[in-house]
Amino acid sequence: MFEANKRNISKKWDVSVEESENGNRKGLILEPGHWSEYDPFLLMAEDCFKRGTFGFHPHRGMETVTYVIDGELEHKDNKGGEGLLRSGDVQWMTAGSGIIHAEEPVEGTMVHTLQLWVNLPSERKMTSPRYQDISKGTVPTFEEKGAKIRLFSGTYKGNHSDTLNHTPITMMEIEMDVHSSCSIDIPSEYNGFIYVLKGSGYFGSNEKAGCKGQVLWLGEASSQTELSELVCRTETEKVKLLLYAGKPIHEPVVAGGPFVMNSEEEIKQAYKDYRDGKFN
């Protein structure tokens, strides 16, 4: 990998998690509205919630990627899909033309999750809905010099995940021991970010410090070669993080509640179709 094409960290911010009156907790990792800057990512939230918080609700024109930090998450939809995810598992839900689903912790418990919304290109907005439940025990896993890397989506050093993507996305869980380092190859054209789940480390060619509850946004690749390199390093603490990177779509984004389309007219049509029962 050429030194000139290492990725730096262009900015960093803290995630503030607030508790509501009912005991649920929520924090925004990626705030909505930064459509061009975060492309193809729309928003990302961290939630710790009780049963009854995310009952049946609709989506169209986007995907949700849910990572379970702790607890057990049940889900079901109006297309007959259902499943149970445990700590470290991922649910990849493609809303496409329209789906109505529910995401609930097991009765009597709370579940702690991260949910990322991924945009779909215009030609895939009305694709058929689908669920992919991805167990942490079945994904490609790599151990290198004090680092364990789980590949939930995309490609890593020539190894491919089985996860199906409409929008090309790389998603990895990375755990690193004290005094270790690893280099992650990322397509140069991708936007991306790190969210630190535990511990602390140093990231990017500018060795930006990052710790639990912080987001680190990747700077642009400095050359046009196919791949760029992100270097991660630890000193006194172990670190556990999620890395997300995706190919920008470069299309207009219009969001209306749970629907994400390319125009106001398409949002109005989505609400009409939902009211008319066309999501069933």
Buried (B, 14 or more C-beta within 10 A) or exposed (E): EEEEBBBBBBEBEEBEBEEEEEEBBBBBBBEBEEBEEBBBBBBBBBBBBBBEBBEEEBBBBBBBBBBBBEBBBBBBBBBEBEBEBBBBBBBBBBBBBBBBBBBBBBEEEBBBBBBBBBBBBBEBBBBEBBBBBBEBEEBBEBEEEBBBBBBBBBBBEEEEBEBEBBBBBBBBBBBBEEEBBBBBBBBBBBBBBBBBBBBBBBBBBEEBEBBBBBBBBBBEBBEEBEBBBBBBBBEEBBBBBBBBBBBBBEBEBBBBEBBBBBEEEBBEBBBEBBEEEEBE
